[in-house]
Amino acid sequence: MKAASEKSVSGKSSALRFSKWIVALGLSVLTLASSAALAGSYIRKSGSIVAELDGKYLREHGSIVAEFDGNYVRKSGSIVGEIDGHYIRKSGSIVAEIDGRYVRKHGSIAWEIEPSGIVRKNGSIAYEVDGYTDSEAMKAKVAAYLVFFAE
């Protein structure tokens, strides 16, 4: 009887160790997934990182240079632009239009944002956006970067 009881306890402890191992593995996977989700999208020019879209912030060289606050683009707390649907405004005037995958300035195509995150200017690759999702919000942030901070 004692041997059966010890076997039962031994079985329970190995099952407990196994369940702890599964929980630890699950937490590791969640941690990796959340850290990947928290990582921003990098904007690269010729392979070098020039900016990062980090949630609602735009960073250059690690420092926050702009904040996307709803429809507004703020620099040092002051509104520098507004994303109004498909239009990008500065001081109330339209300075650019997001037309599908094109960003137009003065009616002419200035940039093309491909679904893969490649940004073209005059047909040549100007920028690449790592982690680009091709959502309307992401497209608006990349377009605002191009209009207000690029070149």
MIDOSE-1310 file (N, C-alpha, C; in nm, 2 decimals, decimal comma, always signed):
residues 151
mkaa	+0,08/-0,12/+0,00/+0,00/+0,00/+0,00/+0,09/+0,12/+0,00; +0,19/+0,12/+0,08/+0,28/+0,23/+0,09/+0,35/+0,26/-0,05; +0,38/+0,16/-0,12/+0,45/+0,18/-0,25/+0,35/+0,24/-0,35; +0,22/+0,21/-0,35/+0,12/+0,27/-0,44/+0,10/+0,41/-0,40
seks	+0,11/+0,44/-0,27/+0,09/+0,58/-0,23/+0,21/+0,67/-0,27; +0,33/+0,61/-0,26/+0,45/+0,69/-0,30/+0,45/+0,71/-0,46; +0,40/+0,61/-0,53/+0,39/+0,62/-0,67/+0,29/+0,73/-0,71; +0,18/+0,73/-0,64/+0,08/+0,83/-0,67/+0,13/+0,97/-0,64
vsgk	+0,20/+0,99/-0,53/+0,26/+1,12/-0,50/+0,37/+1,16/-0,60; +0,45/+1,06/-0,64/+0,55/+1,08/-0,75/+0,49/+1,13/-0,88; +0,37/+1,06/-0,91/+0,30/+1,10/-1,03/+0,25/+1,24/-1,03; +0,20/+1,28/-0,91/+0,14/+1,41/-0,89/+0,25/+1,52/-0,90
ssal	+0,37/+1,49/-0,85/+0,47/+1,59/-0,85/+0,53/+1,61/-0,99; +0,54/+1,50/-1,07/+0,58/+1,51/-1,21/+0,48/+1,59/-1,29; +0,35/+1,56/-1,26/+0,25/+1,63/-1,33/+0,25/+1,78/-1,30; +0,28/+1,81/-1,17/+0,29/+1,95/-1,13/+0,41/+2,02/-1,19
rfsk	+0,52/+1,95/-1,20/+0,64/+2,01/-1,27/+0,61/+2,03/-1,41; +0,54/+1,94/-1,48/+0,51/+1,95/-1,62/+0,42/+2,07/-1,64; +0,32/+2,09/-1,55/+0,22/+2,20/-1,57/+0,30/+2,33/-1,54; +0,39/+2,34/-1,45/+0,47/+2,46/-1,42/+0,55/+2,49/-1,55
wiva	+0,61/+2,39/-1,61/+0,69/+2,41/-1,73/+0,61/+2,46/-1,84; +0,48/+2,41/-1,86/+0,39/+2,46/-1,96/+0,36/+2,61/-1,94; +0,33/+2,64/-1,81/+0,30/+2,78/-1,78/+0,42/+2,87/-1,81; +0,54/+2,83/-1,77/+0,66/+2,91/-1,80/+0,68/+2,93/-1,95
lgls	+0,66/+2,82/-2,02/+0,67/+2,83/-2,17/+0,57/+2,93/-2,23; +0,44/+2,92/-2,18/+0,34/+3,01/-2,22/+0,37/+3,15/-2,19; +0,42/+3,18/-2,07/+0,46/+3,32/-2,04/+0,57/+3,37/-2,12; +0,67/+3,28/-2,16/+0,78/+3,32/-2,24/+0,73/+3,36/-2,38
vltl	+0,64/+3,28/-2,43/+0,58/+3,31/-2,57/+0,51/+3,44/-2,56; +0,43/+3,46/-2,46/+0,35/+3,59/-2,45/+0,45/+3,71/-2,43; +0,55/+3,69/-2,36/+0,65/+3,80/-2,34/+0,71/+3,84/-2,48; +0,75/+3,74/-2,55/+0,81/+3,76/-2,68/+0,72/+3,83/-2,78
assa	+0,59/+3,78/-2,77/+0,49/+3,84/-2,86/+0,46/+3,98/-2,83; +0,45/+4,01/-2,70/+0,42/+4,15/-2,66/+0,54/+4,24/-2,68; +0,66/+4,19/-2,67/+0,77/+4,28/-2,70/+0,78/+4,30/-2,85; +0,75/+4,21/-2,93/+0,74/+4,23/-3,07/+0,64/+4,33/-3,11
alag	+0,52/+4,32/-3,04/+0,41/+4,41/-3,07/+0,45/+4,56/-3,03; +0,53/+4,57/-2,92/+0,57/+4,70/-2,87/+0,68/+4,76/-2,96; +0,75/+4,68/-3,03/+0,85/+4,74/-3,11/+0,79/+4,83/-3,22; +0,85/+4,94/-3,25/+0,80/+5,03/-3,35/+0,83/+4,99/-3,49
syir	+0,77/+5,06/-3,58/+0,81/+5,04/-3,72/+0,92/+5,14/-3,76; +1,02/+5,09/-3,81/+1,14/+5,17/-3,85/+1,13/+5,22/-3,99; +1,16/+5,35/-4,01/+1,17/+5,40/-4,14/+1,31/+5,41/-4,18; +1,35/+5,34/-4,29/+1,49/+5,33/-4,33/+1,51/+5,41/-4,46
ksgs	+1,63/+5,47/-4,47/+1,67/+5,53/-4,60/+1,81/+5,47/-4,63; +1,82/+5,41/-4,74/+1,94/+5,34/-4,78/+1,99/+5,24/-4,68; +1,89/+5,18/-4,61/+1,93/+5,08/-4,51/+1,95/+5,13/-4,37; +1,97/+5,26/-4,35/+1,99/+5,32/-4,22/+1,86/+5,37/-4,16
ivae	+1,84/+5,35/-4,03/+1,72/+5,39/-3,97/+1,72/+5,54/-3,95; +1,62/+5,61/-4,01/+1,61/+5,76/-4,00/+1,50/+5,80/-3,90; +1,40/+5,71/-3,88/+1,29/+5,74/-3,78/+1,22/+5,62/-3,74; +1,15/+5,63/-3,63/+1,07/+5,52/-3,58/+0,93/+5,56/-3,55
ldgk	+0,83/+5,49/-3,59/+0,69/+5,51/-3,56/+0,67/+5,42/-3,44; +0,66/+5,48/-3,32/+0,65/+5,41/-3,19/+0,52/+5,44/-3,13; +0,42/+5,36/-3,17/+0,28/+5,39/-3,12/+0,23/+5,53/-3,17; +0,21/+5,62/-3,08/+0,17/+5,75/-3,12/+0,28/+5,85/-3,13
ylre	+0,40/+5,80/-3,12/+0,52/+5,89/-3,13/+0,60/+5,87/-3,25; +0,66/+5,97/-3,30/+0,76/+5,96/-3,41/+0,90/+6,00/-3,35; +0,99/+5,91/-3,36/+1,12/+5,93/-3,30/+1,23/+5,94/-3,41; +1,32/+6,03/-3,39/+1,44/+6,04/-3,47/+1,56/+6,03/-3,37
hgsi	+1,65/+5,94/-3,40/+1,77/+5,92/-3,32/+1,73/+5,89/-3,17; +1,62/+5,83/-3,15/+1,57/+5,79/-3,02/+1,49/+5,89/-2,95; +1,49/+6,02/-2,99/+1,42/+6,12/-2,93/+1,28/+6,14/-3,00; +1,19/+6,17/-2,91/+1,05/+6,20/-2,97/+1,06/+6,34/-3,04
vaef	+1,02/+6,34/-3,17/+1,01/+6,46/-3,24/+0,87/+6,50/-3,27; +0,78/+6,41/-3,27/+0,64/+6,44/-3,30/+0,55/+6,34/-3,23; +0,43/+6,38/-3,21/+0,32/+6,30/-3,14/+0,20/+6,30/-3,23; +0,14/+6,18/-3,26/+0,02/+6,18/-3,33/-0,09/+6,17/-3,23
dgny	-0,16/+6,29/-3,22/-0,26/+6,31/-3,11/-0,40/+6,31/-3,18; -0,46/+6,20/-3,20/-0,59/+6,20/-3,28/-0,56/+6,23/-3,42; -0,62/+6,34/-3,47/-0,60/+6,39/-3,60/-0,49/+6,49/-3,61; -0,43/+6,52/-3,50/-0,32/+6,63/-3,50/-0,18/+6,57/-3,50
vrks	-0,09/+6,64/-3,56/+0,05/+6,60/-3,55/+0,11/+6,72/-3,47; +0,17/+6,68/-3,35/+0,23/+6,78/-3,26/+0,38/+6,77/-3,26; +0,45/+6,88/-3,26/+0,59/+6,89/-3,24/+0,62/+6,98/-3,12; +0,68/+6,93/-3,02/+0,71/+7,01/-2,90/+0,58/+7,07/-2,84
gsiv	+0,47/+6,99/-2,85/+0,34/+7,03/-2,79/+0,26/+7,11/-2,89; +0,32/+7,18/-2,99/+0,24/+7,26/-3,08/+0,19/+7,18/-3,20; +0,08/+7,21/-3,25/+0,02/+7,15/-3,36/+0,09/+7,20/-3,49; +0,16/+7,10/-3,56/+0,22/+7,14/-3,69/+0,14/+7,10/-3,81
geid	+0,05/+7,00/-3,78/-0,04/+6,96/-3,89/-0,16/+6,88/-3,85; -0,25/+6,86/-3,94/-0,37/+6,79/-3,91/-0,39/+6,69/-4,02; -0,43/+6,56/-3,98/-0,47/+6,46/-4,08/-0,62/+6,46/-4,08; -0,68/+6,51/-4,18/-0,82/+6,53/-4,19/-0,87/+6,43/-4,30
ghyi	-0,90/+6,31/-4,26/-0,94/+6,21/-4,36/-0,83/+6,18/-4,45; -0,85/+6,21/-4,58/-0,74/+6,19/-4,68/-0,65/+6,31/-4,70; -0,68/+6,42/-4,63/-0,60/+6,54/-4,65/-0,51/+6,56/-4,53; -0,39/+6,62/-4,56/-0,29/+6,66/-4,46/-0,29/+6,81/-4,47
rksg	-0,32/+6,88/-4,35/-0,32/+7,02/-4,35/-0,21/+7,08/-4,26; -0,17/+7,20/-4,30/-0,08/+7,28/-4,22/-0,14/+7,42/-4,21; -0,16/+7,47/-4,09/-0,22/+7,60/-4,07/-0,35/+7,61/-4,14; -0,43/+7,50/-4,15/-0,56/+7,50/-4,21/-0,56/+7,48/-4,36
siva	-0,45/+7,49/-4,43/-0,44/+7,47/-4,57/-0,40/+7,33/-4,61; -0,45/+7,28/-4,71/-0,42/+7,14/-4,75/-0,28/+7,15/-4,82; -0,19/+7,07/-4,76/-0,05/+7,06/-4,82/-0,03/+6,93/-4,89; -0,11/+6,83/-4,86/-0,10/+6,70/-4,93/-0,23/+6,62/-4,92
eidg	-0,24/+6,52/-5,01/-0,36/+6,44/-5,01/-0,31/+6,29/-5,02; -0,38/+6,21/-4,93/-0,35/+6,06/-4,94/-0,45/+6,01/-5,04; -0,41/+5,96/-5,15/-0,50/+5,91/-5,26/-0,46/+5,77/-5,28; -0,53/+5,68/-5,21/-0,50/+5,54/-5,22/-0,36/+5,51/-5,16
ryvr	-0,27/+5,47/-5,25/-0,13/+5,45/-5,20/-0,04/+5,56/-5,24; -0,09/+5,67/-5,29/-0,01/+5,78/-5,34/-0,03/+5,90/-5,24; +0,08/+5,97/-5,22/+0,07/+6,10/-5,14/+0,10/+6,21/-5,25; +0,00/+6,29/-5,26/+0,00/+6,40/-5,36/+0,03/+6,53/-5,30
khgs	+0,12/+6,61/-5,36/+0,14/+6,75/-5,32/+0,11/+6,83/-5,44; +0,03/+6,93/-5,42/-0,02/+7,02/-5,53/-0,07/+6,95/-5,65; -0,14/+6,84/-5,62/-0,21/+6,76/-5,72/-0,12/+6,65/-5,79; +0,01/+6,67/-5,77/+0,11/+6,57/-5,84/+0,15/+6,47/-5,73
iawe	+0,18/+6,35/-5,79/+0,22/+6,24/-5,70/+0,36/+6,27/-5,65; +0,38/+6,28/-5,52/+0,51/+6,31/-5,46/+0,57/+6,18/-5,41; +0,49/+6,09/-5,35/+0,54/+5,96/-5,30/+0,44/+5,85/-5,33; +0,48/+5,73/-5,34/+0,40/+5,61/-5,35/+0,44/+5,52/-5,23
ieps	+0,34/+5,48/-5,16/+0,36/+5,39/-5,04/+0,30/+5,25/-5,09; +0,39/+5,16/-5,11/+0,35/+5,03/-5,15/+0,30/+4,95/-5,03; +0,21/+4,85/-5,05/+0,16/+4,77/-4,94/+0,27/+4,70/-4,86; +0,39/+4,68/-4,92/+0,50/+4,61/-4,85/+0,58/+4,71/-4,76
givr	+0,55/+4,84/-4,77/+0,62/+4,94/-4,69/+0,73/+5,01/-4,77; +0,75/+4,98/-4,89/+0,84/+5,06/-4,97/+0,78/+5,19/-5,02; +0,86/+5,30/-4,99/+0,81/+5,43/-5,03/+0,90/+5,48/-5,15; +0,83/+5,51/-5,26/+0,90/+5,55/-5,38/+0,87/+5,70/-5,40
kngs	+0,98/+5,76/-5,45/+0,97/+5,90/-5,50/+1,02/+5,91/-5,64; +0,94/+5,95/-5,73/+0,98/+5,95/-5,87/+1,02/+5,81/-5,92; +0,96/+5,71/-5,87/+0,98/+5,57/-5,91/+1,10/+5,51/-5,84; +1,19/+5,58/-5,78/+1,30/+5,52/-5,70/+1,26/+5,50/-5,56
iaye	+1,32/+5,40/-5,50/+1,30/+5,37/-5,36/+1,36/+5,48/-5,28; +1,28/+5,55/-5,20/+1,33/+5,65/-5,11/+1,34/+5,61/-4,97; +1,24/+5,53/-4,92/+1,24/+5,48/-4,78/+1,18/+5,34/-4,78; +1,21/+5,27/-4,68/+1,14/+5,14/-4,65/+1,09/+5,15/-4,51
vdgy	+0,97/+5,10/-4,48/+0,91/+5,10/-4,35/+0,90/+4,96/-4,30; +0,98/+4,92/-4,20/+0,97/+4,79/-4,14/+0,85/+4,78/-4,06; +0,78/+4,67/-4,07/+0,66/+4,65/-3,99/+0,54/+4,72/-4,04; +0,54/+4,77/-4,17/+0,43/+4,84/-4,23/+0,31/+4,75/-4,24
tdse	+0,19/+4,80/-4,20/+0,07/+4,72/-4,20/-0,03/+4,76/-4,31; -0,01/+4,86/-4,38/-0,09/+4,91/-4,49/-0,23/+4,95/-4,44; -0,25/+4,98/-4,31/-0,37/+5,03/-4,26/-0,38/+5,18/-4,28; -0,50/+5,23/-4,28/-0,52/+5,37/-4,30/-0,45/+5,46/-4,20
amka	-0,45/+5,41/-4,07/-0,38/+5,49/-3,97/-0,22/+5,49/-3,99; -0,17/+5,37/-4,03/-0,03/+5,36/-4,05/+0,01/+5,44/-4,18; -0,07/+5,44/-4,28/-0,05/+5,51/-4,40/-0,05/+5,66/-4,37; -0,14/+5,71/-4,29/-0,15/+5,85/-4,25/-0,02/+5,89/-4,17
kvaa	+0,03/+5,81/-4,08/+0,15/+5,84/-4,01/+0,27/+5,85/-4,10; +0,28/+5,75/-4,19/+0,40/+5,76/-4,28/+0,39/+5,88/-4,37; +0,27/+5,91/-4,42/+0,25/+6,03/-4,51/+0,28/+6,15/-4,43; +0,24/+6,16/-4,30/+0,27/+6,28/-4,22/+0,42/+6,29/-4,21
ylvf	+0,49/+6,18/-4,18/+0,64/+6,19/-4,17/+0,70/+6,24/-4,30; +0,65/+6,19/-4,42/+0,70/+6,23/-4,55/+0,68/+6,38/-4,57; +0,56/+6,43/-4,53/+0,53/+6,57/-4,56/+0,60/+6,66/-4,47; +0,61/+6,63/-4,34/+0,66/+6,73/-4,24/+0,80/+6,71/-4,20
fae	+0,86/+6,58/-4,21/+0,99/+6,56/-4,16/+1,09/+6,50/-4,25; +1,05/+6,45/-4,36/+1,14/+6,39/-4,46/+1,21/+6,49/-4,54; +1,33/+6,47/-4,58/+1,41/+6,55/-4,66/+1,41/+6,69/-4,62
